[in-house]
Amino acid sequence: MECRVGCGACCIAPSITSPIPGMPNGKPAGTRCIQLSADNYCLIFGKPERPDVCRRFSACPDICGSNKEEAITLITELEHYTNC
């Protein structure tokens, strides 16, 4: 599946433990990435400073659901279950 234009759920819901430009300690779950634009586009997409975890992410229905709200819910649940 292709990423939904302007979604940004994967840049908000999960924690990212690797450094991100402007966020040297990564970001906690539920916090908007500083590199996410106001219209929910990655400002460092395709650039070498983009974290590996972000480059490796692939959108799929099991994680992204059918809309942004569902994606936030599903990713938040995954975050919870992987940090128990």
Sequence and secondary structure as in RCSB ss.txt:
>XXXX:A:sequence
MECRVGCGACCIAPSITSPIPGMPNGKPAGTRCIQLSADNYCLIFGKPERPDVCRRFSACPDICGSNKEEAITLI
TELEHYTNC
>XXXX:A:secstr
    TT  GGGTSS B S BTTBTT B TT   TTB TTS BTTTTSTTS HHHHH    HHHHTTSHHHHHHHH
HHHHHHHT 
